[in-house]
Amino acid sequence: MIVYTPFWETLRHSSETTYTLIKNHHISSSTIDKLRKNRPLNSTTINDLCRILNCSVAEIMEYIPSDTDQIL
């Protein structure tokens, strides 16, 4: 399962807020909601967040194995 816990820590240490992401960087409120609920995001959005926050992908998201992961 992909979780966005690192995003919230990265955001906390940046000069940005969810408000500035929405107002200044045009990140949609639905994207913020997906981050809060650990819902899937596309790679373009991940790229945008990395660019805005000047961070790596690992500072946005993390993979944690889960019993609910799809069996391959």
C-alpha positions in Angstrom: 0.0 0.0 0.0 1.3 3.5 -0.9 1.0 5.9 2.0 1.6 9.7 1.9 2.7 10.1 5.5 6.1 11.4 4.3 4.3 14.1 2.3 2.8 15.6 5.5 6.1 15.7 7.2 7.8 17.3 4.2 5.0 19.8 3.9 5.3 20.7 7.6 9.0 21.5 7.1 8.5 23.6 4.0 7.2 27.1 3.6 4.1 25.7 1.8 0.7 24.8 3.3 -2.3 23.0 1.8 -3.7 26.5 1.2 -0.7 27.7 -0.8 -0.6 24.4 -2.7 -4.2 25.0 -3.8 -4.1 28.8 -4.3 -0.6 29.4 -5.6 0.3 26.1 -7.3 -3.1 25.0 -8.5 -3.1 21.6 -6.8 -6.7 20.6 -6.5 -8.5 20.2 -3.2 -9.4 16.7 -4.4 -5.7 15.9 -4.7 -5.2 17.1 -1.1 -8.1 14.8 -0.1 -6.5 11.9 -1.9 -3.2 12.6 0.0 -5.1 12.6 3.3 -6.9 9.3 2.5 -3.9 7.5 0.9 -5.8 7.2 -2.4 -3.9 6.7 -5.7 -2.3 9.7 -7.4 -0.9 9.9 -10.9 2.9 10.3 -11.5 2.4 13.8 -12.9 0.9 14.9 -9.6 3.8 13.3 -7.7 6.2 15.1 -10.0 4.5 18.4 -9.4 4.6 18.0 -5.7 8.3 17.1 -5.8 9.0 20.2 -7.9 7.0 22.5 -5.6 8.5 21.1 -2.4 11.9 20.6 -3.9 12.1 17.0 -2.6 12.4 13.4 -3.8 9.6 10.9 -4.3 10.6 9.2 -1.1 9.7 12.5 0.7 6.2 12.3 -0.7 5.2 8.7 -0.5 6.2 5.3 0.9 5.3 1.7 0.1 4.2 -0.4 3.1 3.3 -4.0 2.5 -0.3 -4.7 3.5 -2.6 -7.8 3.8 -5.0 -6.0 1.5 -2.5 -5.7 -1.4 -3.7 -7.4 -4.6 -2.3 -10.9 -5.0 -0.1 -11.2 -8.1 
